[in-house]
Amino acid sequence: MIELKTKHEKSKQDLNSLELEHDKLTANASRLSNQLKQFQDEVKNLVHSNKLLSQELDDNKEYIGKLRANNEKYCAESSQLRKTKEEVVKENNGLLDANRELKSQLNEARDLSEILNSENQAMKAQIEHLCTDNAVSYTHLRAHETSLHLVCRLLLEKKKKKKKQKNKK
């Protein structure tokens, strides 16, 4: 019986030990169950984040496509603008050349104007001299004749000849 009692006592101790072990395992199971729920929640959050990132990636790909299309468009426009700029530069150079030519012609015209003014003053002096009572010979007039006066005199003489020829007929 003692043996039986000892076995019984030992069984009780084993039972207590098993109950403690059971409580520990239950606590571990509960803790593991909570951790599993946390991991499942984290997985759900990661799946949701992954879906959002995937959508954002798709949106970014679409945006990048639009940016590439705009870049190609702007490159084409830039190329056209370069060509237009080159044309404008060529036209501007042509206008600068034309402007230089016009300035040169203007300077020549000024020089001619000065020459004509001096000849005009000389003619005025001759006319004033002629308008005085002093008579001047034809030879004297011819001596002071300029190229412009010569042309005019020749035209007048030609006109006179024609008139004389008409009158003779």
Phi and psi in degrees as GROMACS dihedral restraints (atoms count N, CA, C in turn):
[ dihedral_restraints ]
;  ai    aj    ak    al  type     phi  dphi    fc
    3     4     5     6     1   -62.4    20    10
    4     5     6     7     1   -38.2    20    10
    6     7     8     9     1   -64.1    20    10
    7     8     9    10     1   -38.7    20    10
    9    10    11    12     1   -67.3    20    10
   10    11    12    13     1   -40.3    20    10
   12    13    14    15     1   -65.6    20    10
   13    14    15    16     1   -42.7    20    10
   15    16    17    18     1   -63.8    20    10
   16    17    18    19     1   -40.5    20    10
   18    19    20    21     1   -66.1    20    10
   19    20    21    22     1   -39.9    20    10
   21    22    23    24     1   -63.8    20    10
   22    23    24    25     1   -43.5    20    10
   24    25    26    27     1   -64.5    20    10
   25    26    27    28     1   -42.1    20    10
   27    28    29    30     1   -66.3    20    10
   28    29    30    31     1   -37.4    20    10
   30    31    32    33     1   -65.3    20    10
   31    32    33    34     1   -38.7    20    10
   33    34    35    36     1   -64.1    20    10
   34    35    36    37     1   -43.8    20    10
   36    37    38    39     1   -64.0    20    10
   37    38    39    40     1   -42.8    20    10
   39    40    41    42     1   -61.9    20    10
   40    41    42    43     1   -39.9    20    10
   42    43    44    45     1   -64.3    20    10
   43    44    45    46     1   -46.1    20    10
   45    46    47    48     1   -61.1    20    10
   46    47    48    49     1   -42.6    20    10
   48    49    50    51     1   -62.4    20    10
   49    50    51    52     1   -42.2    20    10
   51    52    53    54     1   -67.1    20    10
   52    53    54    55     1   -38.8    20    10
   54    55    56    57     1   -63.8    20    10
   55    56    57    58     1   -43.0    20    10
   57    58    59    60     1   -63.1    20    10
   58    59    60    61     1   -43.1    20    10
   60    61    62    63     1   -62.2    20    10
   61    62    63    64     1   -40.5    20    10
   63    64    65    66     1   -63.4    20    10
   64    65    66    67     1   -44.6    20    10
   66    67    68    69     1   -61.8    20    10
   67    68    69    70     1   -41.3    20    10
   69    70    71    72     1   -63.7    20    10
   70    71    72    73     1   -44.1    20    10
   72    73    74    75     1   -65.9    20    10
   73    74    75    76     1   -38.6    20    10
   75    76    77    78     1   -64.3    20    10
   76    77    78    79     1   -43.4    20    10
   78    79    80    81     1   -62.9    20    10
   79    80    81    82     1   -43.3    20    10
   81    82    83    84     1   -62.7    20    10
   82    83    84    85     1   -41.2    20    10
   84    85    86    87     1   -63.2    20    10
   85    86    87    88     1   -42.0    20    10
   87    88    89    90     1   -64.5    20    10
   88    89    90    91     1   -45.0    20    10
   90    91    92    93     1   -62.8    20    10
   91    92    93    94     1   -44.2    20    10
   93    94    95    96     1   -65.3    20    10
   94    95    96    97     1   -36.3    20    10
   96    97    98    99     1   -63.8    20    10
   97    98    99   100     1   -42.5    20    10
   99   100   101   102     1   -64.5    20    10
  100   101   102   103     1   -42.6    20    10
  102   103   104   105     1   -63.6    20    10
  103   104   105   106     1   -39.1    20    10
  105   106   107   108     1   -62.3    20    10
  106   107   108   109     1   -42.4    20    10
  108   109   110   111     1   -62.7    20    10
  109   110   111   112     1   -42.1    20    10
  111   112   113   114     1   -62.1    20    10
  112   113   114   115     1   -44.4    20    10
  114   115   116   117     1   -63.1    20    10
  115   116   117   118     1   -40.9    20    10
  117   118   119   120     1   -63.6    20    10
  118   119   120   121     1   -41.6    20    10
  120   121   122   123     1   -63.2    20    10
  121   122   123   124     1   -42.0    20    10
  123   124   125   126     1   -63.4    20    10
  124   125   126   127     1   -40.8    20    10
  126   127   128   129     1   -62.8    20    10
  127   128   129   130     1   -44.0    20    10
  129   130   131   132     1   -60.0    20    10
  130   131   132   133     1   -44.9    20    10
  132   133   134   135     1   -62.9    20    10
  133   134   135   136     1   -41.2    20    10
  135   136   137   138     1   -65.6    20    10
  136   137   138   139     1   -39.4    20    10
  138   139   140   141     1   -63.7    20    10
  139   140   141   142     1   -44.0    20    10
  141   142   143   144     1   -63.6    20    10
  142   143   144   145     1   -45.3    20    10
  144   145   146   147     1   -61.4    20    10
  145   146   147   148     1   -39.8    20    10
  147   148   149   150     1   -62.2    20    10
  148   149   150   151     1   -41.7    20    10
  150   151   152   153     1   -63.5    20    10
  151   152   153   154     1   -43.7    20    10
  153   154   155   156     1   -63.1    20    10
  154   155   156   157     1   -43.5    20    10
  156   157   158   159     1   -64.9    20    10
  157   158   159   160     1   -37.8    20    10
  159   160   161   162     1   -63.5    20    10
  160   161   162   163     1   -43.4    20    10
  162   163   164   165     1   -64.8    20    10
  163   164   165   166     1   -42.5    20    10
  165   166   167   168     1   -63.3    20    10
  166   167   168   169     1   -39.4    20    10
  168   169   170   171     1   -62.6    20    10
  169   170   171   172     1   -44.6    20    10
  171   172   173   174     1   -61.4    20    10
  172   173   174   175     1   -43.6    20    10
  174   175   176   177     1   -61.5    20    10
  175   176   177   178     1   -41.8    20    10
  177   178   179   180     1   -65.7    20    10
  178   179   180   181     1   -38.4    20    10
  180   181   182   183     1   -61.7    20    10
  181   182   183   184     1   -42.6    20    10
  183   184   185   186     1   -64.2    20    10
  184   185   186   187     1   -43.1    20    10
  186   187   188   189     1   -63.7    20    10
  187   188   189   190     1   -41.6    20    10
  189   190   191   192     1   -63.1    20    10
  190   191   192   193     1   -39.2    20    10
  192   193   194   195     1   -60.9    20    10
  193   194   195   196     1   -43.4    20    10
  195   196   197   198     1   -64.1    20    10
  196   197   198   199     1   -41.3    20    10
  198   199   200   201     1   -62.8    20    10
  199   200   201   202     1   -40.0    20    10
  201   202   203   204     1   -64.3    20    10
  202   203   204   205     1   -42.6    20    10
  204   205   206   207     1   -62.5    20    10
  205   206   207   208     1   -44.0    20    10
  207   208   209   210     1   -63.5    20    10
  208   209   210   211     1   -39.1    20    10
  210   211   212   213     1   -62.4    20    10
  211   212   213   214     1   -43.9    20    10
  213   214   215   216     1   -62.2    20    10
  214   215   216   217     1   -41.9    20    10
  216   217   218   219     1   -62.8    20    10
  217   218   219   220     1   -45.2    20    10
  219   220   221   222     1   -67.8    20    10
  220   221   222   223     1   -34.1    20    10
  222   223   224   225     1   -64.1    20    10
  223   224   225   226     1   -42.4    20    10
  225   226   227   228     1   -64.2    20    10
  226   227   228   229     1   -43.3    20    10
  228   229   230   231     1   -64.1    20    10
  229   230   231   232     1   -39.7    20    10
  231   232   233   234     1   -62.7    20    10
  232   233   234   235     1   -41.8    20    10
  234   235   236   237     1   -62.4    20    10
  235   236   237   238     1   -43.4    20    10
  237   238   239   240     1   -63.6    20    10
  238   239   240   241     1   -40.4    20    10
  240   241   242   243     1   -65.1    20    10
  241   242   243   244     1   -37.4    20    10
  243   244   245   246     1   -62.1    20    10
  244   245   246   247     1   -43.8    20    10
  246   247   248   249     1   -62.6    20    10
  247   248   249   250     1   -43.7    20    10
  249   250   251   252     1   -63.1    20    10
  250   251   252   253     1   -40.7    20    10
  252   253   254   255     1   -61.6    20    10
  253   254   255   256     1   -43.1    20    10
  255   256   257   258     1   -61.4    20    10
  256   257   258   259     1   -41.3    20    10
  258   259   260   261     1   -64.3    20    10
  259   260   261   262     1   -41.5    20    10
  261   262   263   264     1   -65.1    20    10
  262   263   264   265     1   -40.6    20    10
  264   265   266   267     1   -63.0    20    10
  265   266   267   268     1   -43.6    20    10
  267   268   269   270     1   -61.8    20    10
  268   269   270   271     1   -44.8    20    10
  270   271   272   273     1   -64.0    20    10
  271   272   273   274     1   -41.0    20    10
  273   274   275   276     1   -62.2    20    10
  274   275   276   277     1   -42.8    20    10
  276   277   278   279     1   -61.7    20    10
  277   278   279   280     1   -40.7    20    10
  279   280   281   282     1   -62.1    20    10
  280   281   282   283     1   -41.7    20    10
  282   283   284   285     1   -66.7    20    10
  283   284   285   286     1   -37.2    20    10
  285   286   287   288     1   -63.8    20    10
  286   287   288   289     1   -42.1    20    10
  288   289   290   291     1   -61.7    20    10
  289   290   291   292     1   -44.6    20    10
  291   292   293   294     1   -62.4    20    10
  292   293   294   295     1   -39.1    20    10
  294   295   296   297     1   -63.8    20    10
  295   296   297   298     1   -42.4    20    10
  297   298   299   300     1   -61.7    20    10
  298   299   300   301     1   -42.4    20    10
  300   301   302   303     1   -62.6    20    10
  301   302   303   304     1   -42.8    20    10
  303   304   305   306     1   -64.5    20    10
  304   305   306   307     1   -39.1    20    10
  306   307   308   309     1   -62.6    20    10
  307   308   309   310     1   -41.5    20    10
  309   310   311   312     1   -62.0    20    10
  310   311   312   313     1   -44.7    20    10
  312   313   314   315     1   -64.6    20    10
  313   314   315   316     1   -37.7    20    10
  315   316   317   318     1   -63.6    20    10
  316   317   318   319     1   -41.8    20    10
  318   319   320   321     1   -63.0    20    10
  319   320   321   322     1   -41.6    20    10
  321   322   323   324     1   -62.7    20    10
  322   323   324   325     1   -41.8    20    10
  324   325   326   327     1   -64.0    20    10
  325   326   327   328     1   -38.1    20    10
  327   328   329   330     1   -64.2    20    10
  328   329   330   331     1   -43.6    20    10
  330   331   332   333     1   -60.2    20    10
  331   332   333   334     1   -45.3    20    10
  333   334   335   336     1   -62.6    20    10
  334   335   336   337     1   -39.2    20    10
  336   337   338   339     1   -62.5    20    10
  337   338   339   340     1   -41.1    20    10
  339   340   341   342     1   -63.7    20    10
  340   341   342   343     1   -41.9    20    10
  342   343   344   345     1   -61.9    20    10
  343   344   345   346     1   -46.5    20    10
  345   346   347   348     1   -64.6    20    10
  346   347   348   349     1   -37.2    20    10
  348   349   350   351     1   -63.5    20    10
  349   350   351   352     1   -43.1    20    10
  351   352   353   354     1   -66.2    20    10
  352   353   354   355     1   -39.9    20    10
  354   355   356   357     1   -65.4    20    10
  355   356   357   358     1   -38.1    20    10
  357   358   359   360     1   -63.0    20    10
  358   359   360   361     1   -42.6    20    10
  360   361   362   363     1   -64.2    20    10
  361   362   363   364     1   -38.5    20    10
  363   364   365   366     1   -64.1    20    10
  364   365   366   367     1   -40.4    20    10
  366   367   368   369     1   -65.5    20    10
  367   368   369   370     1   -40.5    20    10
  369   370   371   372     1   -59.9    20    10
  370   371   372   373     1   -43.3    20    10
  372   373   374   375     1   -62.3    20    10
  373   374   375   376     1   -40.8    20    10
  375   376   377   378     1   -65.1    20    10
  376   377   378   379     1   -42.0    20    10
  378   379   380   381     1   -64.9    20    10
  379   380   381   382     1   -43.5    20    10
  381   382   383   384     1   -60.5    20    10
  382   383   384   385     1   -40.6    20    10
  384   385   386   387     1   -65.1    20    10
  385   386   387   388     1   -39.1    20    10
  387   388   389   390     1   -71.1    20    10
  388   389   390   391     1   -31.7    20    10
  390   391   392   393     1   -73.5    20    10
  391   392   393   394     1   -12.0    20    10
  393   394   395   396     1   -76.5    20    10
  394   395   396   397     1   172.0    20    10
  396   397   398   399     1   -72.3    20    10
  397   398   399   400     1   -11.3    20    10
  399   400   401   402     1   -71.7    20    10
  400   401   402   403     1   128.9    20    10
  402   403   404   405     1   -85.0    20    10
  403   404   405   406     1   145.4    20    10
  405   406   407   408     1  -126.5    20    10
  406   407   408   409     1   143.0    20    10
  408   409   410   411     1   -79.3    20    10
  409   410   411   412     1   159.5    20    10
  411   412   413   414     1   -60.7    20    10
  412   413   414   415     1   -38.8    20    10
  414   415   416   417     1   -63.6    20    10
  415   416   417   418     1   -39.8    20    10
  417   418   419   420     1   -62.6    20    10
  418   419   420   421     1   -43.0    20    10
  420   421   422   423     1   -62.4    20    10
  421   422   423   424     1   -43.3    20    10
  423   424   425   426     1   -63.6    20    10
  424   425   426   427     1   -29.8    20    10
  426   427   428   429     1   -68.5    20    10
  427   428   429   430     1   -29.9    20    10
  429   430   431   432     1   -97.4    20    10
  430   431   432   433     1     8.8    20    10
  432   433   434   435     1   -72.3    20    10
  433   434   435   436     1   137.1    20    10
  435   436   437   438     1  -101.4    20    10
  436   437   438   439     1   175.2    20    10
  438   439   440   441     1   -62.6    20    10
  439   440   441   442     1   -36.5    20    10
  441   442   443   444     1   -66.3    20    10
  442   443   444   445     1   -41.5    20    10
  444   445   446   447     1   -66.5    20    10
  445   446   447   448     1   -36.3    20    10
  447   448   449   450     1   -60.5    20    10
  448   449   450   451     1   -46.8    20    10
  450   451   452   453     1   -60.1    20    10
  451   452   453   454     1   -46.4    20    10
  453   454   455   456     1   -61.4    20    10
  454   455   456   457     1   -43.2    20    10
  456   457   458   459     1   -63.9    20    10
  457   458   459   460     1   -42.2    20    10
  459   460   461   462     1   -64.7    20    10
  460   461   462   463     1   -40.1    20    10
  462   463   464   465     1   -64.0    20    10
  463   464   465   466     1   -41.1    20    10
  465   466   467   468     1   -64.9    20    10
  466   467   468   469     1   -41.7    20    10
  468   469   470   471     1   -64.5    20    10
  469   470   471   472     1   -39.1    20    10
  471   472   473   474     1   -63.2    20    10
  472   473   474   475     1   -42.1    20    10
  474   475   476   477     1   -63.2    20    10
  475   476   477   478     1   -40.4    20    10
  477   478   479   480     1   -62.9    20    10
  478   479   480   481     1   -41.7    20    10
  480   481   482   483     1   -60.7    20    10
  481   482   483   484     1   -44.9    20    10
  483   484   485   486     1   -60.8    20    10
  484   485   486   487     1   -41.6    20    10
  486   487   488   489     1   -63.7    20    10
  487   488   489   490     1   -42.7    20    10
  489   490   491   492     1   -64.1    20    10
  490   491   492   493     1   -41.0    20    10
  492   493   494   495     1   -63.5    20    10
  493   494   495   496     1   -40.2    20    10
  495   496   497   498     1   -63.9    20    10
  496   497   498   499     1   -43.8    20    10
  498   499   500   501     1   -64.4    20    10
  499   500   501   502     1   -34.6    20    10
  501   502   503   504     1   -68.6    20    10
  502   503   504   505     1   -33.2    20    10
